[in-house]
Amino acid sequence: MKYVSTRGSAPVLDFEGVTLAGLASDGGLYLPEEWPQFSKAEIAAMRGLPYDEVAARVMQPFIGDALTPERLRELTAEAYGRFSHKAVVPLVQLDQQHWLMELFHGPTLAFKDVALQMLGLLFEEFLSRRDQKLTLVGATSGDTGSAAIDAVAGRDGVEIFMLHPEGRISDVQRCQMTTVCAPNVYNIAISGSFDDGQAAVKRMFGDEALKDTLRLGAVNSINWARLLAQVVYYFTTALQLGAPERPVAFSVPTGNFGDVFAGYVAAKMGLPIAKLVVATNVNDILHRALSNGDYSAGEVTPTAAPSMDIQVSSNFERLLFDCGGRDGAAMAAQMAGFESSQAMTLTDLQRSGSADLFTSIRVDPDGMAQAMRRTHQYCGEIIDPHTAIGLDAAHRVELPADVPVVTLATAHPAKFRDAVERATGVRPPLPTRIGDLFAREERCVSLPGDYYALTAYVLEHAQASA
């Protein structure tokens, strides 16, 4: 399997190459040259298998000869052996049509664990082959940071610098990052928003002088290997609800578009998905883009769902490229215009190519709070603010009554205790395995969101030279 950049001029790479590269050298994102296809029989044959076995089967066509099937199976078994639920990603039924896919049973209580536990192992595997070291740089709106740090803390050949917007994530999210004191982990709180941090990270990958000094890698969902691991749970969930004979819809609370794009990949592989609902909060650039073609960034509005407080959705470029004819030069020109003006209009081809599978719904703070209250009152389930946005959107989308609608429950409610308590009157406790979180020592440095200050810090502390 070979991978191409959405902007057309970066080298074509294999799976090992894209895993270690993260962002393409031309500023684009990597996608496979073609989508592997599963037959209905091949999908049906996965029904009833353990999660790690399904993961190996779904990922293998994208990995090619970068890993033997036997080695991939060993890695998936190790990655998902740390989850607190034996199903890894269990389903909870809310009513006759609506379900929750619980993605928070990993070590840091968020859906990012499903991908990043696997990515950490892939980094270690590929770096050991090359006898190389890698400096990971990333920006987080809350959950990616803790999951990535947990996945690579103490691992050989890799170090991580994680940026988060100071004061704009929950106390649990912060402490899950800053209390990890492994020598290869560096936490940086920046003034500004997640978008400011993400822009700095992207600029680092395009900084030739910096790349001459450091070998950089990415853990955000711009890294294809991370996104690939998220495709798996669409298969395991749909199989439990009748696929491939029965289509299933998914409602996905999203800010950076990675989680819902994984659903798009599953659909391209042959999984029968009736609809992908893109659920946004008031930072609604994706809703505007999908509903009327207006992809223009505004100011980030802080909310009780901080992982969605994003105005520039990095993975959306992958969809635009794939739906827009896979023209790298045109995509590069379109993104250059957006990066200079922070606004662009989707082409007719991009809009028509996404219209059949995707719909979008914007959920305001009242809708989010009401979804938390209703779910607790009528279903006995406590959900976090992000999941509540997805669930509110799921109830508002028009679908036939015989189509199951699965909302992705992206984080444990204890990660957002204050918001949950305001909405439901219940303060969810931390799971026992991290119950001492606030007693742990924190280690973090505060820096301005200035690119040169950030790169100076990374250069001063990084060990993995190019």
C-alpha positions, -999 to +999 in steps of 0.1 A: +000+000+000+013+034-010+003+068+003+000+102-014-002+137-001-034+157-005-013+185-019+004+164-046+041+172-044+054+152-014+071+118-019+049+088-021+055+067+011+046+033+025+028+027+058+060+028+079+070+060+062+037+078+067+035+067+104+069+083+111+064+113+089+030+125+102+024+156+081+036+155+045+066+176+035+043+198+012+020+206+041-006+181+030-020+150+047-014+114+036-041+091+022-038+057+006-036+057-032-067+036-033-093+023-008-091-014+001-125-031-003-141-058+018-168-080+005-200-086+025-187-121+033-154-108+046-172-083+068-196-109+081-167-132+089-155-107+115-187-109+135-181-123+171-143-120+169-124-102+197-118-065+192-080-070+187-086-096+160-110-073+141-085-045+144-058-066+128-081-076+099-093-041+092-058-025+094-039-052+075-048-040+039-035-005+047-002-018+063+009-040+035+043-056+041+053-031+067+042-057+093+035-094+090+000-104+099+014-123+129+033-092+142+003-069+136-019-093+157+007-092+185+006-054+185-032-052+185-034-077+214-009-056+234-026-022+225-060-033+236-050-054+266-049-023+288-085-014+284-108-018+315-137-033+296-132-067+279-152-056+248-128-026+245-155-005+228-189-017+243-224-007+232-251+007+255-287+008+243-307+039+252-340+032+234-353+012+204-332+032+179-304+049+198-271+035+211-239+048+227-206+035+216-184+038+247-149+048+236-136+058+271-124+025+286-087+031+278-061+044+303-069+081+299-107+078+296-112+091+261-116+078+225-080+089+216-067+059+236-081+035+210-058+050+184-029+062+204-022+030+223-016+014+189+003+043+175+028+043+204+036+006+197+040+014+159+064+042+167+085+019+189+084-009+163+095+012+133+121+033+151+138+002+165+142-012+130+159+020+118+178+026+150+164+062+150+149+086+174+118+107+169+106+140+184+068+141+185+052+175+186+015+180+190-013+203+200-043+192+220-077+206+228-079+182+257-079+145+251-052+139+224-025+151+247-031+128+276-037+098+254-005+104+234+016+110+264+004+078+281+011+059+249+047+069+245+058+078+281+090+059+288+092+042+253+125+039+236+134+062+207+107+087+211+101+120+230+070+141+230+063+179+233+026+186+238+010+220+236-024+228+252-043+261+255-037+273+291-070+275+311-091+262+283-092+224+291-107+207+321-087+200+353-088+163+347-075+167+311-047+189+323-036+167+352-036+136+330-009+152+310+011+172+335+014+145+362+032+122+338+068+128+348+086+105+324+119+120+311+107+119+275+075+139+281+073+178+279+041+197+286+037+232+273+007+255+282+004+282+257-015+315+258-042+314+231-065+287+216-060+251+203-059+265+168-029+287+177-011+256+190-021+235+159-009+263+136+025+263+154+028+225+151+020+226+114+046+254+109+072+233+126+067+206+101+072+231+073+103+247+089+133+233+069+158+246+094+141+229+123+137+197+103+175+198+096+180+196+134+152+173+145+134+143+132+098+153+137+067+131+140+030+137+147+005+122+171-025+143+162-050+128+137-030+143+109-010+111+114-026+085+091-018+055+114-036+071+142-067+077+121-066+042+107-069+027+142-102+046+146-117+029+116-119-003+135-147+006+159-171+015+132-168-021+120-171-038+154-201-017+163-219-021+130-214-058+131-231-060+165-262-042+150-266-063+119-240-053+094-233-060+066-270-069+060-282-038+078-270-002+075-261+017+106-259+055+112-233+072+134-235+106+151-200+119+158-192+149+181-162+164+162-139+194+160-109+183+140-129+159+117-106+129+124-131+107+142-158+111+116-134+108+087-126+073+101-162+065+095-159+077+059-130+054+055-150+025+068-178+033+043-153+035+014-141+000+025-176-014+021-192-011+055-229-001+050-232+033+068-266+050+063-254+084+075-225+101+092-238+130+114-212+157+120-222+171+154-206+205+162-209+230+190-211+267+185-177+266+169-195+254+138-171+257+108-178+221+098-216+226+099-214+256+078-190+240+053-212+208+049-245+227+049-237+256+026-201+253+015-188+281+037-155+270+052-144+302+070-128+305+104-139+328+131-128+334+167-128+303+189-156+304+215-147+286+247-174+261+258-180+232+282-169+209+254-133+221+250-122+193+227-146+207+201-135+243+205-118+244+171-122+266+140-097+250+117-104+212+112-072+197+099-087+164+087-114+181+066-087+185+039-087+147+035-124+147+027-121+176+003-093+160-016-110+126-019-144+141-028-130+167-050-113+145-076-080+139-058-063+168-076-033+176-055-024+208-072-059+222-070-060+211-033-027+229-026-040+261-042-073+259-023-056+254+010-031+282+003-060+305-003-076+294+030-043+298+050-039+334+038-076+345+041-090+320+067-119+315+043-128+294+013-159+281-005-162+244-012-164+234-049-195+219-064-177+186-067-166+187-030-201+194-019-218+168-040-192+142-032-199+145+005-237+151+004-249+115+003-230+102+033-227+133+056-251+156+073-243+181+100-261+196+130-250+225+153-258+221+189-259+251+213-251+250+250-287+246+260-291+216+237-260+200+252-272+205+288-306+192+280-292+160+264-271+153+295-302+158+317-325+137+295-301+108+292-296+107+330-333+111+338-348+087+312-319+062+305-299+062+338-267+071+319-244+099+327-226+114+296-200+140+291-206+173+272-191+161+239-212+129+239-242+151+247-237+172+216-235+140+195-266+126+211-287+157+207-277+157+170-286+120+167-321+127+180-326+156+155-315+138+123-342+124+102-337+086+096-360+056+091-370+040+124-354+007+115-319+023+111-299+021+144-282+054+153-250+051+173-236+081+191-199+080+198-194+085+235-160+101+233-150+107+269-158+095+304-181+120+322-156+123+351-133+142+327-158+171+327-172+169+363-182+205+366-202+206+334-219+173+341-228+183+376-243+216+364-265+198+340-275+167+360-269+175+397-245+145+398-208+148+401-193+117+384-163+102+403-130+094+388-125+057+381-106+039+409-075+034+386-069+072+384-086+082+417-054+098+431-049+120+400-051+154+418-026+143+445+001+137+419+028+163+412+024+184+380+051+193+356+044+219+329+059+251+315+039+281+304+049+299+272+035+325+249+018+312+217+047+327+198+063+303+172+098+313+179+095+309+217+080+275+212+106+262+188+134+276+210+120+255+239+117+224+218+153+228+204+167+234+239+152+202+253+149+178+224+173+148+223+163+132+189+185+149+164+179+144+127 
